[in-house]
Amino acid sequence: MNAFIQQLPALIGVVIGALGSYVAIVRGERVRFHREREARWEERRLAVYTDYARVLKQTVTLTYRVASHFRNDPHPHPLTPQEAAPMIAEAALARDPAGETLLMLGSPEVVAKARVWVTSVLAMERFLREGRHDPQTWQELLERQREGRQGYYAAVRDDLALPPGHSAAWVLPPVGPV
């Protein structure tokens, strides 16, 4: 019995060391699992954010081209509303599922900024459906759209902890009378 009592502190040390090692391994695995899971979701959110911006930008580009037909925009490749209609419909069809995925996976701030951006794009579409020649109003709509896009990109960068990016504020020549 005396030998057992002499070895008891070493045995307790081994048990405590084994438990400590087990806890450290379990905690490390848990931290690694959470970090990997977060990285996967960040990659997925980036893909969703990028996809939404891409489909919305398709609509924006088409509106530039139709606006050029009405002499509201200097885009070098004008499209008539009839030529653009199927492409705009296709872009709108692509926008709906991208928007639903954004609602499901996006942060509330990004979704709110996406709503501002898409609302400005819808106003551009509405303006063009009216077939108006009003370069000043078109420039105001463009500015709203650019601000909406910039706000969306800033919210995406904040959500994904990315560094600030370019403002995308390009200086374009004014539309002259034709």
C-alpha positions as semicolon CSV with decimal commas, in nm:
position;residue;x (nm);y (nm);z (nm)
1;M;0,000;0,000;0,000
2;N;0,286;0,231;0,082
3;A;0,427;0,190;-0,275
4;F;0,086;0,276;-0,422
5;I;0,062;0,595;-0,218
6;Q;0,412;0,692;-0,331
7;Q;0,313;0,649;-0,696
8;L;-0,028;0,818;-0,657
9;P;0,096;1,173;-0,739
10;A;0,256;1,045;-1,062
11;L;-0,064;0,857;-1,152
12;I;-0,274;1,167;-1,083
13;G;-0,033;1,369;-1,299
14;V;-0,072;1,121;-1,585
15;V;-0,453;1,130;-1,557
16;I;-0,460;1,511;-1,544
17;G;-0,218;1,529;-1,839
18;A;-0,432;1,288;-2,042
19;L;-0,751;1,483;-1,964
20;G;-0,579;1,813;-2,046
21;S;-0,451;1,672;-2,372
22;Y;-0,797;1,540;-2,459
23;V;-0,961;1,877;-2,382
24;A;-0,699;2,065;-2,586
25;I;-0,747;1,833;-2,886
26;V;-1,127;1,853;-2,869
27;R;-1,120;2,231;-2,834
28;G;-0,872;2,266;-3,120
29;E;-1,086;2,046;-3,345
30;R;-1,395;2,245;-3,258
31;V;-1,221;2,574;-3,337
32;R;-1,089;2,430;-3,667
33;F;-1,436;2,299;-3,759
34;H;-1,599;2,639;-3,692
35;R;-1,326;2,823;-3,882
36;E;-1,361;2,592;-4,186
37;R;-1,740;2,617;-4,176
38;E;-1,723;2,996;-4,163
39;A;-1,476;3,000;-4,454
40;R;-1,711;2,782;-4,662
41;W;-2,005;3,014;-4,592
42;E;-1,796;3,321;-4,671
43;E;-1,700;3,168;-5,005
44;R;-2,064;3,085;-5,074
45;R;-2,181;3,436;-4,978
46;L;-1,916;3,591;-5,202
47;A;-2,042;3,375;-5,491
48;V;-2,402;3,479;-5,421
49;Y;-2,310;3,848;-5,395
50;T;-2,108;3,831;-5,717
51;D;-2,381;3,644;-5,904
52;Y;-2,644;3,898;-5,800
53;A;-2,423;4,189;-5,910
54;R;-2,351;4,018;-6,242
55;V;-2,718;3,960;-6,331
56;L;-2,817;4,309;-6,221
57;K;-2,531;4,461;-6,421
58;Q;-2,660;4,277;-6,730
59;T;-2,984;4,470;-6,699
60;V;-2,795;4,794;-6,642
61;T;-2,588;4,745;-6,958
62;L;-2,900;4,674;-7,161
63;T;-3,066;4,990;-7,030
64;Y;-2,758;5,191;-7,134
65;R;-2,792;5,054;-7,484
66;V;-3,165;5,126;-7,510
67;A;-3,109;5,473;-7,364
68;S;-2,854;5,527;-7,640
69;H;-3,128;5,450;-7,893
70;F;-3,334;5,734;-7,740
71;R;-3,023;5,961;-7,741
72;N;-3,013;5,972;-7,361
73;D;-2,681;5,786;-7,322
74;P;-2,353;5,786;-7,517
75;H;-2,327;5,405;-7,531
76;P;-2,170;5,315;-7,867
77;H;-2,397;5,017;-7,935
78;P;-2,761;5,128;-7,923
79;L;-3,046;4,880;-7,918
80;T;-3,406;4,944;-8,007
81;P;-3,657;4,855;-7,736
82;Q;-3,784;4,572;-7,957
83;E;-3,433;4,426;-7,997
84;A;-3,363;4,460;-7,626
85;A;-3,695;4,323;-7,496
86;P;-3,602;3,952;-7,504
87;M;-3,261;4,022;-7,350
88;I;-3,412;4,236;-7,075
89;A;-3,669;3,963;-7,005
90;E;-3,391;3,705;-6,985
91;A;-3,191;3,926;-6,748
92;A;-3,499;3,973;-6,528
93;L;-3,556;3,598;-6,521
94;A;-3,195;3,545;-6,410
95;R;-3,227;3,819;-6,149
96;D;-3,516;3,655;-5,965
97;P;-3,339;3,335;-5,850
98;A;-3,021;3,530;-5,778
99;G;-3,227;3,766;-5,562
100;E;-3,388;3,477;-5,376
101;T;-3,048;3,325;-5,302
102;L;-2,930;3,667;-5,186
103;L;-3,227;3,689;-4,949
104;M;-3,146;3,347;-4,808
105;L;-2,771;3,383;-4,761
106;G;-2,700;3,757;-4,758
107;S;-2,657;3,969;-4,451
108;P;-2,944;4,208;-4,374
109;E;-2,722;4,507;-4,461
110;V;-2,627;4,365;-4,801
111;V;-2,988;4,275;-4,879
112;A;-3,100;4,628;-4,789
113;K;-2,836;4,781;-5,017
114;A;-2,927;4,535;-5,295
115;R;-3,287;4,652;-5,268
116;V;-3,177;5,015;-5,314
117;W;-2,970;4,920;-5,617
118;V;-3,238;4,708;-5,787
119;T;-3,502;4,975;-5,722
120;S;-3,291;5,227;-5,914
121;V;-3,244;4,978;-6,200
122;L;-3,619;4,918;-6,215
123;A;-3,669;5,297;-6,237
124;M;-3,430;5,301;-6,533
125;E;-3,630;5,026;-6,703
126;R;-3,955;5,214;-6,640
127;F;-3,807;5,534;-6,786
128;L;-3,706;5,350;-7,104
129;R;-4,044;5,179;-7,143
130;E;-4,192;5,528;-7,165
131;G;-3,962;5,595;-7,465
132;R;-3,857;5,938;-7,345
133;H;-3,576;6,157;-7,475
134;D;-3,468;6,333;-7,155
135;P;-3,090;6,314;-7,101
136;Q;-3,104;6,511;-6,775
137;T;-3,350;6,272;-6,610
138;W;-3,151;5,978;-6,749
139;Q;-2,833;6,115;-6,590
140;E;-3,013;6,145;-6,256
141;L;-3,127;5,784;-6,286
142;L;-2,773;5,679;-6,373
143;E;-2,638;5,858;-6,068
144;R;-2,893;5,685;-5,842
145;Q;-2,798;5,350;-5,994
146;R;-2,427;5,417;-5,944
147;E;-2,482;5,519;-5,584
148;G;-2,690;5,206;-5,530
149;R;-2,420;4,987;-5,681
150;Q;-2,151;5,157;-5,475
151;G;-2,356;5,108;-5,157
152;Y;-2,410;4,742;-5,241
153;Y;-2,040;4,679;-5,302
154;A;-1,946;4,862;-4,980
155;A;-2,193;4,648;-4,781
156;V;-2,053;4,331;-4,940
157;R;-1,700;4,435;-4,851
158;D;-1,804;4,509;-4,493
159;D;-1,986;4,176;-4,461
160;L;-1,688;3,978;-4,590
161;A;-1,430;4,195;-4,409
162;L;-1,266;4,293;-4,738
163;P;-1,060;4,609;-4,781
164;P;-1,226;4,911;-4,942
165;G;-1,243;4,897;-5,320
166;H;-1,275;5,138;-5,609
167;S;-1,571;5,374;-5,607
168;A;-1,649;5,292;-5,974
169;A;-1,715;5,658;-6,036
170;W;-1,614;5,700;-6,399
171;V;-1,624;6,041;-6,560
172;L;-1,816;6,003;-6,885
173;P;-1,861;6,259;-7,159
174;P;-2,198;6,435;-7,161
175;V;-2,459;6,337;-7,413
176;G;-2,474;6,601;-7,682
177;P;-2,768;6,680;-7,908
178;V;-2,806;6,447;-8,202
